[in-house]
Amino acid sequence: MIQIKNLSRHYQMGPTTVKALDNINLIIGKGEFVSIIGPSGSGKSTLMNIVGCLDSPSNGTYTLAGEETAQLNKDRLAEIRNRHIGFVFQNFNLLPRISAVENVELPLIYAGIPPKERRERSLKILERVELDGREYHLPNELSGGQRQRVAIARALAVQPKILLADEPTGALDTKTGAQIMNLFRELQKEGVTLIMVTHDRDVASQGRRIVEIRDGHILADVPVEEWVK
């Protein structure tokens, strides 16, 4: 699914070159649940942005489902993001003035799905994440966990092959965070490739594989059972 070879991402800040990622290699197969862990400034969010086709490497290659992303134009990259990748963020990123179901419908509007079909699909996905009965509530009428479930439902609306989650439990209490992790594991069993960025060791250990990153380098890439010893 994902193949990264000798990839670097450097930023120029005045006379200083910041090496956010420095010559990393990574392969992620279909249906894996990978936790990318590291402290602030380690490069994990930069890696997430590149995997999500929101940023491009300075050097090296990123191949997604057989396509070398550096060779793709902006329209094709946008199509990949809209149709194949779902994004879940720490702060939910819901539009506050529209209902839960309307938030879920947004990517389907961009995908050109007819109104009746996108409403039916969105309601079904909200039921899937146990939000039936809350479909027409505004975000500020929902708890933090419920808002994160809306965000996950929105990410799942386009039936993505890959779900990218950036600190998905960071704004949640422990119990609600555990419920979100259970949902992620269910999605993995259904064949979704999950890549989760976190700085929290307990959250990272909910994945099936750990990629530890620091100062732009991968320090470890191991099964979770080996990492937690």
N, C-alpha and C positions, 0 to 999 in steps of 0.2 A: 504493500500500500504506500509506504513512505520510505524513500531512500535518500539519505543526505551524505554527500561525499566531500571531504576536505573543505567544509563550508566555513567561511568567515564573514562577520559583519562588523565593519569598522565605521566609526563616526569621526568626523573632523570637528573639533571644538577649538577654534582659533588655531594656534600652532600645535595643539595636542591631538594625537590620534588615539581615540578610545576604542579598544578592542572588546566589543560587547560579546562576540563569539570569535573563537580563534582556532580554525582548522579542526572542526569537529566532524565525527562520523557517527551516523545513527540509522538503523533500520527498524521500522515498526510494521508488523504484519497486520493483516485484516483481522479485526475482532479482538485485538489486544486492549488491555487496560493499563496504560502506562502513566505513572506519576513522575513528573519532573520537579525535583525539589532543589532548592538552593536559597541562600539569603538574598536580601535586597541588593540589586546591582550585579547579581551573578551571571545574568544573561538569559535566564529562563523565559522571561517575557518576550525578549527579542526572538528567541527560538520559536515561541508560540506564534508570534506575528508572522514569521517566515513560513511556518507550517500552514498557517491560515491564509497564506497568499495576501497578507496585508503589508508585507515588506519583502525586499529582495536582498539576497546575499551580495556582499562585495566580491567574494571569490567563492569558488567551489560550485557544486550543483545540488539542486533539490528536485527530485523526481517524485511526482505524485501520480499514483495509478498509471505508471508508464509514460507520463508526460513530463518532459523537462521544463520546469516553470519559467526558466530564464528565456526560453524561446517563445513564450506566449505573450500575446498583446493584452492590453488592459481589458478589452471586452471579454476575452476568453478567461482571464483571471477572475473577473467579476462573475462570470457564469459559473465558474468552479465554486467560488465562495457561496453564491446564492443557491446552488443546486446540490452541492455535495458536502458542504461543511457547515456545521451548526456551532454557534458560539454561545457560551454561558459565562457571565461576568459576575464578579463579587457583588457589585452594586446593582445588579439586575438589569439596568438600562431599559426599563419599561417607560412607555409614554404615559404620563400621569393623567391625562384628560380623556383617555379612552379605556374601555373595559378590558378585562382579561382576554376575552375571546377576540376582541379587535386587535389587541397586541399580538396575539398568536397569528392572526391573519396577515400581518404585515409582510413577511417574506413571501407569502403566497400571492399577494398583490403584485410584488415585483416579479414573481415567476409567471404572471399572466394567467393564474388560475381563476376561472369564472366565479362570481360571487356566491352562488348557491353551493358549489363544490367546496370552496374554501371555508365557508361557514360550517358545513357538515364535517369537514376534516378537522377543523379547529376544535369543535365541540367534542369530537371523538378523542382527540389528543388530550384535552383537558380532563376528560373522564379517565384516560389512561394514567394521568399523574394525580388522580384522586382529588380533582377540583370540581367535580360536578356539583352544582348548587352555588358555585362562586363565579360562574362564567361571565356574568354581567356586572360584577363588582369592579370598581375602580381600584387601581393599585393601592391607594392610601386606605382602602377599606379591607385590605388583606394583611395578614401577618407576614413577617419576613420570610418564613418558610414557604408560605403560599405564593408570595411574589417570586421566589426562586423557582418554584414549580411552574409558574407561568412562563418564566424565562426559559426553562428547560423545554416546556411545551412549544414555545416559539421556535427554539432551536431545532426541535424534532419535526416541525411542520413540513419541511421540504424533504423529509425522509433522508437525512444526510448519511453518508458513508462514514464520516468522521465527526465526532463531537469534541470540541475544544473547550475546556473549562478552566478559567483563570480564577484561582482562589474561590471556588464556588461555595464554600462554607464559611468564608471569612466574616460575613456579617450575620451569621446564624449562631444560635445557642447549640450546645453539644448534642442534645437530643434531636433537634431538627436537622443538624448537620449529618447525623447518623442516618436519618431517613433519606436524605438526598443521596448519600453514598449507597444505600440499599437500592435506590432507584437506578443509579449508575450501573451497579452490578447486574441488575435485571436487563438493562439495555445492552450490556456487553454480551450476555447470554443470547440475545436476539441478533447478534452479529455486528453491532455498532462498534467501531474503533474509537476508544476513549483515550484522550490525552489530557491529563489534568496537571496544571501548574500550582504549586503550593510551597510555602515555607515551613509548613507544620508537619512534623514527623508522623504524628498520629494520623493525620489525614492522608498523608502520602502512603502510609502502610495499608490503606484500604484498597490500593491498586494491586495489580498482579505482577508488576515489574517496576523497578525503581531506576530512574536515570538521575544521578546526582550531579549538579553542575555548580561550578564556582569559578569566578574570574574568567568566564568565557570558555572554560574547559570542562569536559565530562570527566568526573572523578570516578564514577562507578556506574555500571549498567548491569544490574543483577536482578534475579527473581526476588520478590518481596521476602520470601522465607529466608534467604541468605542475608538480606540487608538488615532485618530486624534482630538478628542474633547478637 
